[in-house]
Amino acid sequence: MGNWDMALDQFVHFKHNELEIADWQDFQQRFTLEEDAVAYLTHAKWPNGFQCPRCCHNRAYVIDSRKLPLYQCKSCQHQTSLTAGTIMENSRTPLLKWLTAFFLVSRTESGINAVQLQTQIGVTYKTSWAMLHAIRRAISKVDNEQLLTGTILGGLGFCSKLPHRSTSVLHPQEKPVLIAATIDEHEQPVILKMKLVNSSHTRSKHLSHSTIRDFTENHIQAGTKGVKLVQRVQFYKFRSIKNIIDHTMTQLTQTFKGLTSRYLQNYLDEACYRTNLTLQNISIFDNLTQLCMSTPKTYPRNHLQILNL
């Protein structure tokens, strides 16, 4: 039996027996070979079996003369691969290393930075940085597509490593962030969003009308009635949301040493992604793998994503 036949057998196993990873040690035991990663990623991309991206036919010939096999649709003859249409397309990095990166990003306690990933999977810093930002761009894409609905509570927060901060004057190193959440009937957060605000339009620690308008237009479902965006002092009276925000900000400052505006929005989106799936009791690793397997690789022109007011 060839390697790819083995991988397909494992794919059937994954399909009928959902995988639960307990911790990092468990992950390492379950995924030791490239074929292990191929089997899991195949299931993530085609959970119901192969489907042609052109005509949706479900049968294909396997052409295994390359490092990764090609799948040729039996109906329209279109050829595709496991990584086509994913963030890994044209990547020379082994799929086991990519899958390991997905798992490490999915850890709820902190996520991972490029230096840590470089050490864990044995790649260059440039490669680990590129992998993480490809993952974060996929996360940011889905975050921007998911609008808040229902009862929404939000207010102005600040991302900073400063030990002491003024309650009224905005320090140049403080990054204002509009934080909002869909809440349930018990005022517990269900879905969280954190979006950077252009500090040139927020010279004091005051939530401006233009900031509220821009956030509402871009991140809240049109027609939503129960929206309450308040000032920072009022906002922090809601203990359940404050606890999540404080925990998230602590994670960010501990994991990422330089919180510059250029990439901070990606870090915020990643933190919200992990928090939201945890609140909904959804496996972050499974969800992230499926997301990365269904999101085409992109080359952003500008990482500076802020509320441009």
BELNOR-V347756 format. One record per residue. N is the residue number from 1. PHI is phi in whole degrees, -180 to 180 (NA if undefined). NEAR is the number of other C-alpha atoms within 10 Angstrom. D_CENTER is the distance of its C-alpha to the mean C-alpha in Angstrom with 2 decimals. Layout:
# BELNOR-V347756
((N & PHI & NEAR & D_CENTER) (N & PHI & NEAR & D_CENTER))
This chain:
# BELNOR-V347756
((1 & NA & 5 & 37.00) (2 & -77 & 7 & 34.72) (3 & -59 & 11 & 31.28) (4 & -74 & 16 & 29.60) (5 & -64 & 12 & 31.78) (6 & -62 & 13 & 30.59) (7 & -62 & 19 & 26.93) (8 & -69 & 18 & 27.74) (9 & -62 & 13 & 29.56) (10 & -66 & 19 & 26.56) (11 & -60 & 25 & 24.45) (12 & -62 & 16 & 27.03) (13 & -61 & 15 & 26.73) (14 & -62 & 18 & 22.97) (15 & -63 & 19 & 23.64) (16 & -101 & 9 & 26.24) (17 & -136 & 9 & 25.00) (18 & -58 & 9 & 21.44) (19 & -88 & 12 & 20.12) (20 & -121 & 11 & 19.42) (21 & -101 & 16 & 18.48) (22 & -76 & 8 & 20.08) (23 & -162 & 11 & 19.17) (24 & -61 & 12 & 19.00) (25 & -64 & 9 & 22.66) (26 & -64 & 11 & 22.24) (27 & -60 & 16 & 19.53) (28 & -62 & 12 & 21.96) (29 & -73 & 9 & 24.78) (30 & -82 & 12 & 23.19) (31 & -121 & 16 & 21.80) (32 & -113 & 11 & 24.59) (33 & -120 & 11 & 25.26) (34 & -59 & 15 & 23.60) (35 & -64 & 20 & 24.93) (36 & -63 & 19 & 23.01) (37 & -67 & 23 & 19.68) (38 & -59 & 24 & 21.13) (39 & -62 & 22 & 22.17) (40 & -68 & 26 & 18.87) (41 & -68 & 25 & 16.96) (42 & -63 & 24 & 19.89) (43 & -64 & 23 & 19.49) (44 & -65 & 23 & 15.79) (45 & -78 & 21 & 16.83) (46 & -127 & 19 & 20.13) (47 & -62 & 17 & 20.16) (48 & -108 & 10 & 23.55) (49 & 99 & 14 & 24.97) (50 & -53 & 18 & 25.10) (51 & -142 & 17 & 24.87) (52 & -64 & 21 & 26.03) (53 & -70 & 14 & 23.64) (54 & -94 & 13 & 26.84) (55 & -119 & 12 & 29.11) (56 & 70 & 12 & 27.14) (57 & -65 & 14 & 29.93) (58 & -109 & 15 & 29.16) (59 & -128 & 15 & 31.48) (60 & -150 & 20 & 31.26) (61 & -86 & 13 & 33.25) (62 & -102 & 15 & 31.59) (63 & -106 & 13 & 32.55) (64 & -107 & 13 & 31.97) (65 & -91 & 8 & 33.76) (66 & -123 & 7 & 30.70) (67 & -57 & 6 & 28.17) (68 & -113 & 14 & 25.85) (69 & -69 & 15 & 27.82) (70 & -97 & 20 & 28.03) (71 & -113 & 21 & 28.24) (72 & -105 & 18 & 30.97) (73 & -59 & 23 & 31.15) (74 & -75 & 14 & 34.58) (75 & -96 & 14 & 34.89) (76 & -106 & 13 & 33.93) (77 & 70 & 14 & 33.81) (78 & -65 & 15 & 30.42) (79 & -104 & 18 & 28.86) (80 & -142 & 18 & 25.20) (81 & -134 & 16 & 23.33) (82 & -61 & 19 & 20.52) (83 & -95 & 23 & 18.30) (84 & -63 & 18 & 19.57) (85 & 75 & 18 & 17.15) (86 & -122 & 21 & 14.08) (87 & -69 & 22 & 12.21) (88 & -96 & 22 & 14.91) (89 & -58 & 15 & 17.83) (90 & 69 & 11 & 20.76) (91 & -79 & 13 & 19.23) (92 & -95 & 7 & 22.01) (93 & -76 & 13 & 19.93) (94 & -54 & 12 & 20.72) (95 & -66 & 20 & 18.35) (96 & -64 & 20 & 18.89) (97 & -69 & 19 & 17.44) (98 & -63 & 23 & 14.28) (99 & -63 & 23 & 14.05) (100 & -63 & 20 & 14.81) (101 & -63 & 23 & 11.97) (102 & -58 & 22 & 9.53) (103 & -65 & 21 & 11.64) (104 & -68 & 21 & 11.87) (105 & -67 & 24 & 8.24) (106 & -76 & 24 & 8.36) (107 & -63 & 15 & 11.50) (108 & -71 & 16 & 11.83) (109 & -71 & 11 & 14.54) (110 & -162 & 20 & 13.01) (111 & 76 & 22 & 10.35) (112 & -154 & 18 & 12.14) (113 & -105 & 18 & 13.58) (114 & -66 & 20 & 15.19) (115 & -65 & 15 & 18.60) (116 & -64 & 15 & 17.67) (117 & -66 & 24 & 15.90) (118 & -54 & 17 & 18.96) (119 & -69 & 12 & 21.22) (120 & -68 & 14 & 19.58) (121 & -110 & 14 & 19.48) (122 & 71 & 12 & 22.36) (123 & -126 & 15 & 21.26) (124 & -73 & 14 & 22.07) (125 & -61 & 15 & 20.19) (126 & -59 & 11 & 19.78) (127 & -68 & 16 & 18.19) (128 & -65 & 25 & 15.79) (129 & -62 & 16 & 14.80) (130 & -64 & 13 & 14.40) (131 & -63 & 21 & 12.32) (132 & -64 & 18 & 9.76) (133 & -75 & 17 & 9.79) (134 & -65 & 22 & 9.63) (135 & -64 & 24 & 6.35) (136 & -68 & 22 & 5.16) (137 & -65 & 23 & 7.39) (138 & -65 & 24 & 6.12) (139 & -65 & 23 & 3.02) (140 & -63 & 21 & 6.20) (141 & -62 & 13 & 8.38) (142 & -71 & 15 & 7.68) (143 & -65 & 19 & 7.78) (144 & -69 & 14 & 10.96) (145 & -81 & 10 & 12.33) (146 & -92 & 14 & 12.31) (147 & -91 & 17 & 15.35) (148 & -74 & 24 & 16.83) (149 & -138 & 19 & 20.06) (150 & 76 & 16 & 22.85) (151 & -85 & 17 & 23.91) (152 & -124 & 23 & 21.85) (153 & -122 & 21 & 22.52) (154 & -156 & 26 & 21.34) (155 & -174 & 22 & 22.72) (156 & -94 & 27 & 22.54) (157 & -126 & 29 & 21.09) (158 & -143 & 20 & 21.12) (159 & -105 & 20 & 19.12) (160 & -163 & 19 & 21.77) (161 & -102 & 17 & 23.29) (162 & -67 & 9 & 26.74) (163 & -70 & 5 & 28.80) (164 & -132 & 7 & 30.78) (165 & -129 & 13 & 29.84) (166 & -70 & 8 & 32.10) (167 & -85 & 10 & 31.73) (168 & -130 & 10 & 32.72) (169 & -99 & 13 & 32.37) (170 & -83 & 18 & 29.07) (171 & -78 & 16 & 28.98) (172 & -55 & 10 & 27.80) (173 & -87 & 14 & 25.28) (174 & -90 & 17 & 23.79) (175 & -107 & 20 & 20.81) (176 & -70 & 25 & 21.19) (177 & -133 & 23 & 18.21) (178 & -86 & 21 & 18.70) (179 & -114 & 23 & 17.23) (180 & -142 & 28 & 17.71) (181 & -146 & 26 & 17.22) (182 & -74 & 22 & 18.64) (183 & -118 & 20 & 21.15) (184 & -90 & 13 & 23.37) (185 & -66 & 7 & 27.16) (186 & -100 & 7 & 27.13) (187 & 62 & 16 & 25.03) (188 & -98 & 15 & 22.15) (189 & -67 & 21 & 18.59) (190 & -112 & 18 & 16.82) (191 & -134 & 23 & 13.90) (192 & -114 & 25 & 13.07) (193 & -132 & 24 & 12.38) (194 & -135 & 24 & 13.16) (195 & -126 & 23 & 14.36) (196 & -63 & 24 & 16.56) (197 & -111 & 25 & 20.19) (198 & -64 & 18 & 22.54) (199 & -64 & 20 & 24.73) (200 & -69 & 10 & 27.72) (201 & -105 & 15 & 27.87) (202 & -137 & 18 & 27.47) (203 & -72 & 14 & 30.25) (204 & -113 & 15 & 30.85) (205 & -86 & 20 & 28.66) (206 & -131 & 20 & 29.25) (207 & -80 & 21 & 27.06) (208 & -82 & 13 & 28.63) (209 & -65 & 8 & 29.32) (210 & -68 & 14 & 27.70) (211 & -64 & 19 & 24.38) (212 & -61 & 18 & 24.60) (213 & -62 & 11 & 25.57) (214 & -66 & 15 & 22.78) (215 & -64 & 20 & 20.03) (216 & -62 & 17 & 21.87) (217 & -68 & 11 & 22.20) (218 & -99 & 14 & 18.60) (219 & -131 & 19 & 16.60) (220 & -125 & 19 & 19.19) (221 & -59 & 14 & 20.72) (222 & -58 & 12 & 24.15) (223 & 90 & 8 & 26.99) (224 & -66 & 13 & 25.23) (225 & -97 & 11 & 28.07) (226 & -84 & 11 & 27.01) (227 & -109 & 18 & 25.26) (228 & -133 & 15 & 26.24) (229 & -109 & 20 & 24.94) (230 & -120 & 17 & 27.14) (231 & -73 & 16 & 28.03) (232 & -59 & 19 & 26.52) (233 & -62 & 14 & 29.53) (234 & -67 & 12 & 29.48) (235 & -60 & 20 & 25.74) (236 & -76 & 18 & 25.90) (237 & -75 & 10 & 28.54) (238 & -86 & 14 & 25.95) (239 & -62 & 12 & 25.49) (240 & -63 & 13 & 22.71) (241 & -73 & 23 & 20.26) (242 & -59 & 15 & 21.67) (243 & -63 & 11 & 21.08) (244 & -66 & 15 & 17.34) (245 & -64 & 21 & 17.17) (246 & -60 & 12 & 19.48) (247 & -65 & 13 & 17.59) (248 & -64 & 19 & 14.25) (249 & -64 & 17 & 16.33) (250 & -64 & 15 & 18.13) (251 & -59 & 16 & 15.12) (252 & -61 & 24 & 14.10) (253 & -69 & 15 & 17.73) (254 & -80 & 12 & 18.32) (255 & -85 & 16 & 15.50) (256 & -112 & 17 & 15.61) (257 & -71 & 10 & 19.26) (258 & -115 & 12 & 19.30) (259 & -90 & 19 & 17.42) (260 & -86 & 12 & 18.60) (261 & -61 & 16 & 17.94) (262 & -61 & 12 & 16.96) (263 & -121 & 16 & 13.47) (264 & -60 & 22 & 13.26) (265 & -62 & 23 & 11.43) (266 & -62 & 24 & 8.40) (267 & -66 & 21 & 8.85) (268 & -65 & 21 & 9.51) (269 & -62 & 24 & 6.56) (270 & -64 & 23 & 4.51) (271 & -64 & 25 & 7.74) (272 & -65 & 22 & 8.10) (273 & -59 & 23 & 5.32) (274 & -64 & 24 & 7.22) (275 & -63 & 22 & 10.33) (276 & -64 & 19 & 10.40) (277 & -67 & 19 & 10.17) (278 & -65 & 15 & 12.67) (279 & -62 & 13 & 14.84) (280 & -93 & 10 & 14.99) (281 & 58 & 9 & 15.76) (282 & -109 & 12 & 13.36) (283 & -63 & 14 & 12.63) (284 & -69 & 21 & 9.10) (285 & -62 & 23 & 10.30) (286 & -62 & 19 & 11.84) (287 & -65 & 15 & 9.26) (288 & -65 & 23 & 6.62) (289 & -62 & 22 & 9.88) (290 & -63 & 19 & 11.02) (291 & -62 & 19 & 8.20) (292 & -69 & 27 & 8.81) (293 & -82 & 25 & 12.44) (294 & -118 & 18 & 12.74) (295 & -110 & 20 & 11.24) (296 & -64 & 17 & 14.02) (297 & -64 & 21 & 13.99) (298 & -126 & 12 & 14.40) (299 & -127 & 9 & 16.40) (300 & -65 & 9 & 15.77) (301 & -81 & 6 & 19.10) (302 & -151 & 8 & 18.01) (303 & -82 & 15 & 15.07) (304 & -78 & 15 & 16.98) (305 & -110 & 17 & 15.21) (306 & -137 & 16 & 17.40) (307 & -74 & 19 & 19.54) (308 & -84 & 14 & 22.46) (309 & -108 & 14 & 25.46))
